[in-house]
Amino acid sequence: MDLAELSVDALALSLITADRQATDDELAQIVAHVAAAPFSTRLVRVTRWLREQLVEKGIALETDRLPSVNVHLLKRVYIDGQWPTDATVGSYLSDLHQAVSHPDVRIWTYRYYAEPYVGFLSPSHVQTVLSPQPYIFVAYNPRYGAITTGYQAGEPESIFTDEFKQLRKQR
């Protein structure tokens, strides 16, 4: 991670810590940074529920742990029906990046279970799927420098539940 990446993540963290409104220039820096950010590849345990749901759809996993991005993609394709069955990790990440950089993106800073996040909500361009929704929501954790989730969603009210603290609409 280079100094520019660290400074944008530090900027995002400072917005959340101080619970302050970002300037247009700061938001532009954050959007540009997250529009090229990786998705978390941290190994996570595949829950028994997910494993059972996938088996019902003819998909048997050979391991108990997968990179987070793979688990999210499996859920979005086979459980939620929000991405096409031929989606790859690369195409999924590209769709999330496209959502973050959409000209009409709405942006929030918040804490979710005490973790700092920047959330992006934009009109969904992924519509030829089983369960299309009007928006794509992307969550970025500046502490880890990675996208941690991305999915199709309805209005912000359906996303931001009681677990979200210090929720501030930035744009």
C-alpha positions as protocol buffer text, in pm:
chain_id: "A"
residue {
  index: 1
  type: MET
  ca { x: 0 y: 0 z: 0 }
}
residue {
  index: 2
  type: ASP
  ca { x: 148 y: 332 z: -102 }
}
residue {
  index: 3
  type: LEU
  ca { x: 131 y: 667 z: 77 }
}
residue {
  index: 4
  type: ALA
  ca { x: -159 y: 796 z: -138 }
}
residue {
  index: 5
  type: GLU
  ca { x: -370 y: 491 z: -44 }
}
residue {
  index: 6
  type: LEU
  ca { x: -286 y: 541 z: 321 }
}
residue {
  index: 7
  type: SER
  ca { x: -377 y: 908 z: 308 }
}
residue {
  index: 8
  type: VAL
  ca { x: -719 y: 845 z: 147 }
}
residue {
  index: 9
  type: ASP
  ca { x: -794 y: 573 z: 402 }
}
residue {
  index: 10
  type: ALA
  ca { x: -676 y: 809 z: 680 }
}
residue {
  index: 11
  type: LEU
  ca { x: -905 y: 1077 z: 537 }
}
residue {
  index: 12
  type: ALA
  ca { x: -1203 y: 839 z: 539 }
}
residue {
  index: 13
  type: LEU
  ca { x: -1123 y: 732 z: 895 }
}
residue {
  index: 14
  type: SER
  ca { x: -1099 y: 1095 z: 1006 }
}
residue {
  index: 15
  type: LEU
  ca { x: -1444 y: 1168 z: 861 }
}
residue {
  index: 16
  type: ILE
  ca { x: -1590 y: 879 z: 1058 }
}
residue {
  index: 17
  type: THR
  ca { x: -1400 y: 951 z: 1380 }
}
residue {
  index: 18
  type: ALA
  ca { x: -1487 y: 1320 z: 1377 }
}
residue {
  index: 19
  type: ASP
  ca { x: -1838 y: 1251 z: 1241 }
}
residue {
  index: 20
  type: ARG
  ca { x: -1799 y: 1539 z: 1000 }
}
residue {
  index: 21
  type: GLN
  ca { x: -1922 y: 1631 z: 654 }
}
residue {
  index: 22
  type: ALA
  ca { x: -1671 y: 1577 z: 372 }
}
residue {
  index: 23
  type: THR
  ca { x: -1587 y: 1840 z: 114 }
}
residue {
  index: 24
  type: ASP
  ca { x: -1656 y: 1770 z: -254 }
}
residue {
  index: 25
  type: ASP
  ca { x: -1280 y: 1728 z: -311 }
}
residue {
  index: 26
  type: GLU
  ca { x: -1252 y: 1477 z: -25 }
}
residue {
  index: 27
  type: LEU
  ca { x: -1545 y: 1276 z: -162 }
}
residue {
  index: 28
  type: ALA
  ca { x: -1388 y: 1278 z: -509 }
}
residue {
  index: 29
  type: GLN
  ca { x: -1065 y: 1137 z: -361 }
}
residue {
  index: 30
  type: ILE
  ca { x: -1254 y: 866 z: -173 }
}
residue {
  index: 31
  type: VAL
  ca { x: -1463 y: 769 z: -477 }
}
residue {
  index: 32
  type: ALA
  ca { x: -1154 y: 744 z: -698 }
}
residue {
  index: 33
  type: HIS
  ca { x: -975 y: 536 z: -434 }
}
residue {
  index: 34
  type: VAL
  ca { x: -1262 y: 291 z: -368 }
}
residue {
  index: 35
  type: ALA
  ca { x: -1341 y: 261 z: -741 }
}
residue {
  index: 36
  type: ALA
  ca { x: -1005 y: 84 z: -772 }
}
residue {
  index: 37
  type: ALA
  ca { x: -995 y: -89 z: -430 }
}
residue {
  index: 38
  type: PRO
  ca { x: -969 y: -464 z: -385 }
}
residue {
  index: 39
  type: PHE
  ca { x: -1241 y: -676 z: -228 }
}
residue {
  index: 40
  type: SER
  ca { x: -1138 y: -844 z: 95 }
}
residue {
  index: 41
  type: THR
  ca { x: -969 y: -1178 z: 30 }
}
residue {
  index: 42
  type: ARG
  ca { x: -948 y: -1267 z: 399 }
}
residue {
  index: 43
  type: LEU
  ca { x: -1028 y: -1634 z: 449 }
}
residue {
  index: 44
  type: VAL
  ca { x: -1370 y: -1680 z: 610 }
}
residue {
  index: 45
  type: ARG
  ca { x: -1557 y: -1986 z: 725 }
}
residue {
  index: 46
  type: VAL
  ca { x: -1836 y: -2096 z: 494 }
}
residue {
  index: 47
  type: THR
  ca { x: -2138 y: -2130 z: 723 }
}
residue {
  index: 48
  type: ARG
  ca { x: -2325 y: -2456 z: 738 }
}
residue {
  index: 49
  type: TRP
  ca { x: -2639 y: -2276 z: 619 }
}
residue {
  index: 50
  type: LEU
  ca { x: -2463 y: -2146 z: 305 }
}
residue {
  index: 51
  type: ARG
  ca { x: -2301 y: -2482 z: 239 }
}
residue {
  index: 52
  type: GLU
  ca { x: -2642 y: -2657 z: 261 }
}
residue {
  index: 53
  type: GLN
  ca { x: -2808 y: -2398 z: 35 }
}
residue {
  index: 54
  type: LEU
  ca { x: -2532 y: -2441 z: -225 }
}
residue {
  index: 55
  type: VAL
  ca { x: -2560 y: -2822 z: -213 }
}
residue {
  index: 56
  type: GLU
  ca { x: -2933 y: -2787 z: -287 }
}
residue {
  index: 57
  type: LYS
  ca { x: -2830 y: -2597 z: -600 }
}
residue {
  index: 58
  type: GLY
  ca { x: -2578 y: -2866 z: -701 }
}
residue {
  index: 59
  type: ILE
  ca { x: -2266 y: -2689 z: -574 }
}
residue {
  index: 60
  type: ALA
  ca { x: -2044 y: -2880 z: -331 }
}
residue {
  index: 61
  type: LEU
  ca { x: -1754 y: -2694 z: -175 }
}
residue {
  index: 62
  type: GLU
  ca { x: -1438 y: -2888 z: -101 }
}
residue {
  index: 63
  type: THR
  ca { x: -1318 y: -2657 z: 176 }
}
residue {
  index: 64
  type: ASP
  ca { x: -1451 y: -2499 z: 495 }
}
residue {
  index: 65
  type: ARG
  ca { x: -1286 y: -2164 z: 423 }
}
residue {
  index: 66
  type: LEU
  ca { x: -1281 y: -1942 z: 118 }
}
residue {
  index: 67
  type: PRO
  ca { x: -1168 y: -1586 z: 46 }
}
residue {
  index: 68
  type: SER
  ca { x: -1440 y: -1341 z: 152 }
}
residue {
  index: 69
  type: VAL
  ca { x: -1492 y: -1222 z: -205 }
}
residue {
  index: 70
  type: ASN
  ca { x: -1571 y: -1578 z: -318 }
}
residue {
  index: 71
  type: VAL
  ca { x: -1824 y: -1630 z: -38 }
}
residue {
  index: 72
  type: HIS
  ca { x: -1996 y: -1302 z: -124 }
}
residue {
  index: 73
  type: LEU
  ca { x: -2008 y: -1388 z: -494 }
}
residue {
  index: 74
  type: LEU
  ca { x: -2155 y: -1733 z: -422 }
}
residue {
  index: 75
  type: LYS
  ca { x: -2427 y: -1569 z: -210 }
}
residue {
  index: 76
  type: ARG
  ca { x: -2505 y: -1300 z: -468 }
}
residue {
  index: 77
  type: VAL
  ca { x: -2528 y: -1550 z: -756 }
}
residue {
  index: 78
  type: TYR
  ca { x: -2682 y: -1864 z: -604 }
}
residue {
  index: 79
  type: ILE
  ca { x: -2870 y: -1745 z: -296 }
}
residue {
  index: 80
  type: ASP
  ca { x: -2982 y: -1390 z: -377 }
}
residue {
  index: 81
  type: GLY
  ca { x: -3003 y: -1421 z: -758 }
}
residue {
  index: 82
  type: GLN
  ca { x: -2849 y: -1074 z: -791 }
}
residue {
  index: 83
  type: TRP
  ca { x: -2559 y: -1157 z: -1025 }
}
residue {
  index: 84
  type: PRO
  ca { x: -2556 y: -1383 z: -1332 }
}
residue {
  index: 85
  type: THR
  ca { x: -2440 y: -1742 z: -1297 }
}
residue {
  index: 86
  type: ASP
  ca { x: -2143 y: -1673 z: -1525 }
}
residue {
  index: 87
  type: ALA
  ca { x: -2015 y: -1392 z: -1300 }
}
residue {
  index: 88
  type: THR
  ca { x: -1652 y: -1417 z: -1196 }
}
residue {
  index: 89
  type: VAL
  ca { x: -1472 y: -1251 z: -906 }
}
residue {
  index: 90
  type: GLY
  ca { x: -1329 y: -1007 z: -1160 }
}
residue {
  index: 91
  type: SER
  ca { x: -1664 y: -917 z: -1318 }
}
residue {
  index: 92
  type: TYR
  ca { x: -1830 y: -887 z: -974 }
}
residue {
  index: 93
  type: LEU
  ca { x: -1557 y: -650 z: -854 }
}
residue {
  index: 94
  type: SER
  ca { x: -1580 y: -454 z: -1178 }
}
residue {
  index: 95
  type: ASP
  ca { x: -1956 y: -412 z: -1124 }
}
residue {
  index: 96
  type: LEU
  ca { x: -1893 y: -288 z: -769 }
}
residue {
  index: 97
  type: HIS
  ca { x: -1629 y: -43 z: -891 }
}
residue {
  index: 98
  type: GLN
  ca { x: -1872 y: 81 z: -1158 }
}
residue {
  index: 99
  type: ALA
  ca { x: -2137 y: 137 z: -889 }
}
residue {
  index: 100
  type: VAL
  ca { x: -1895 y: 334 z: -669 }
}
residue {
  index: 101
  type: SER
  ca { x: -1798 y: 563 z: -956 }
}
residue {
  index: 102
  type: HIS
  ca { x: -2154 y: 619 z: -1084 }
}
residue {
  index: 103
  type: PRO
  ca { x: -2226 y: 993 z: -1122 }
}
residue {
  index: 104
  type: ASP
  ca { x: -2543 y: 963 z: -907 }
}
residue {
  index: 105
  type: VAL
  ca { x: -2380 y: 764 z: -627 }
}
residue {
  index: 106
  type: ARG
  ca { x: -2498 y: 843 z: -275 }
}
residue {
  index: 107
  type: ILE
  ca { x: -2234 y: 816 z: -3 }
}
residue {
  index: 108
  type: TRP
  ca { x: -2251 y: 760 z: 373 }
}
residue {
  index: 109
  type: THR
  ca { x: -1993 y: 724 z: 649 }
}
residue {
  index: 110
  type: TYR
  ca { x: -2080 y: 512 z: 950 }
}
residue {
  index: 111
  type: ARG
  ca { x: -1979 y: 249 z: 1201 }
}
residue {
  index: 112
  type: TYR
  ca { x: -2116 y: -102 z: 1176 }
}
residue {
  index: 113
  type: TYR
  ca { x: -2052 y: -312 z: 1487 }
}
residue {
  index: 114
  type: ALA
  ca { x: -1787 y: -51 z: 1575 }
}
residue {
  index: 115
  type: GLU
  ca { x: -1600 y: -92 z: 1244 }
}
residue {
  index: 116
  type: PRO
  ca { x: -1562 y: 221 z: 1025 }
}
residue {
  index: 117
  type: TYR
  ca { x: -1714 y: 217 z: 677 }
}
residue {
  index: 118
  type: VAL
  ca { x: -1789 y: 426 z: 375 }
}
residue {
  index: 119
  type: GLY
  ca { x: -2105 y: 309 z: 197 }
}
residue {
  index: 120
  type: PHE
  ca { x: -2197 y: 376 z: -166 }
}
residue {
  index: 121
  type: LEU
  ca { x: -2543 y: 338 z: -318 }
}
residue {
  index: 122
  type: SER
  ca { x: -2602 y: 382 z: -691 }
}
residue {
  index: 123
  type: PRO
  ca { x: -2854 y: 273 z: -954 }
}
residue {
  index: 124
  type: SER
  ca { x: -2800 y: -92 z: -1044 }
}
residue {
  index: 125
  type: HIS
  ca { x: -2678 y: -172 z: -1393 }
}
residue {
  index: 126
  type: VAL
  ca { x: -2703 y: -548 z: -1324 }
}
residue {
  index: 127
  type: GLN
  ca { x: -3063 y: -615 z: -1421 }
}
residue {
  index: 128
  type: THR
  ca { x: -3071 y: -934 z: -1631 }
}
residue {
  index: 129
  type: VAL
  ca { x: -3070 y: -1161 z: -1325 }
}
residue {
  index: 130
  type: LEU
  ca { x: -3329 y: -1356 z: -1124 }
}
residue {
  index: 131
  type: SER
  ca { x: -3380 y: -1091 z: -854 }
}
residue {
  index: 132
  type: PRO
  ca { x: -3274 y: -747 z: -975 }
}
residue {
  index: 133
  type: GLN
  ca { x: -3301 y: -457 z: -734 }
}
residue {
  index: 134
  type: PRO
  ca { x: -3297 y: -85 z: -808 }
}
residue {
  index: 135
  type: TYR
  ca { x: -2959 y: -16 z: -644 }
}
residue {
  index: 136
  type: ILE
  ca { x: -2615 y: -160 z: -576 }
}
residue {
  index: 137
  type: PHE
  ca { x: -2473 y: -102 z: -228 }
}
residue {
  index: 138
  type: VAL
  ca { x: -2097 y: -125 z: -168 }
}
residue {
  index: 139
  type: ALA
  ca { x: -1931 y: -108 z: 174 }
}
residue {
  index: 140
  type: TYR
  ca { x: -1565 y: -14 z: 209 }
}
residue {
  index: 141
  type: ASN
  ca { x: -1362 y: -47 z: 530 }
}
residue {
  index: 142
  type: PRO
  ca { x: -1081 y: 212 z: 535 }
}
residue {
  index: 143
  type: ARG
  ca { x: -912 y: 36 z: 827 }
}
residue {
  index: 144
  type: TYR
  ca { x: -843 y: -264 z: 604 }
}
residue {
  index: 145
  type: GLY
  ca { x: -833 y: -81 z: 271 }
}
residue {
  index: 146
  type: ALA
  ca { x: -1084 y: -317 z: 114 }
}
residue {
  index: 147
  type: ILE
  ca { x: -1442 y: -353 z: -1 }
}
residue {
  index: 148
  type: THR
  ca { x: -1617 y: -588 z: 241 }
}
residue {
  index: 149
  type: THR
  ca { x: -1955 y: -637 z: 76 }
}
residue {
  index: 150
  type: GLY
  ca { x: -2150 y: -550 z: -235 }
}
residue {
  index: 151
  type: TYR
  ca { x: -2506 y: -642 z: -318 }
}
residue {
  index: 152
  type: GLN
  ca { x: -2822 y: -522 z: -488 }
}
residue {
  index: 153
  type: ALA
  ca { x: -3061 y: -341 z: -256 }
}
residue {
  index: 154
  type: GLY
  ca { x: -3369 y: -126 z: -227 }
}
residue {
  index: 155
  type: GLU
  ca { x: -3386 y: 218 z: -71 }
}
residue {
  index: 156
  type: PRO
  ca { x: -3141 y: 322 z: 204 }
}
residue {
  index: 157
  type: GLU
  ca { x: -3405 y: 248 z: 467 }
}
residue {
  index: 158
  type: SER
  ca { x: -3377 y: -122 z: 379 }
}
residue {
  index: 159
  type: ILE
  ca { x: -2999 y: -114 z: 428 }
}
residue {
  index: 160
  type: PHE
  ca { x: -2932 y: 100 z: 733 }
}
residue {
  index: 161
  type: THR
  ca { x: -3059 y: -88 z: 1038 }
}
residue {
  index: 162
  type: ASP
  ca { x: -3008 y: -29 z: 1411 }
}
residue {
  index: 163
  type: GLU
  ca { x: -2654 y: -174 z: 1395 }
}
residue {
  index: 164
  type: PHE
  ca { x: -2538 y: 130 z: 1194 }
}
residue {
  index: 165
  type: LYS
  ca { x: -2401 y: 405 z: 1419 }
}
residue {
  index: 166
  type: GLN
  ca { x: -2277 y: 756 z: 1342 }
}
residue {
  index: 167
  type: LEU
  ca { x: -2460 y: 732 z: 1009 }
}
residue {
  index: 168
  type: ARG
  ca { x: -2388 y: 1048 z: 812 }
}
residue {
  index: 169
  type: LYS
  ca { x: -2507 y: 1106 z: 457 }
}
residue {
  index: 170
  type: GLN
  ca { x: -2213 y: 1262 z: 275 }
}
residue {
  index: 171
  type: ARG
  ca { x: -2380 y: 1298 z: -64 }
}
